[in-house]
């Protein structure tokens, strides 16, 4: 069990280090960095590489933003098999809708509770 926590920490930390390097060395904006990490997760998911990473690292691979891209691709592929081209569009949002909804709701609550610095 300790090894599971160790690898989750290492893999999740490495994903975060890559994101931080994109900020610091690549001088990318937060939006560009997040978009790039989502696309990388989607590409890895499309090639079937991200699922074994999740099996190995657990939360270290499911918590970072790269997992969102993987979820989008998995949903699209699952629904495309059943419903064709329309399934590609609906499948992406079917699997990720709870995460998107939570982000909207918690952002709204945060905006109500805290004053913006800008």
C-alpha angles and dihedrals in degrees: 000000000000090000090055091056091045095054093043088054094046097046094042090046092050091052089051091047090054090052092048091049089052088056098043106032101024093041089221121163119245090254093052092046094050092045092050092050091049091050091048090051090049093050092047089048092049091054092046095245099114098061093060087048089054090048090052102039103026111190090008087072101030099051102054121082092256088075090062090062090048090051092050092053094044092051092047093049094047094050093041089061091054105033108018122223095350088055090060091063098039095041095059092058098036093066098036099039095099092054093046092048092049091051092052094046096046092045089053091049090048090051090053095048102041134049118237117245092214 
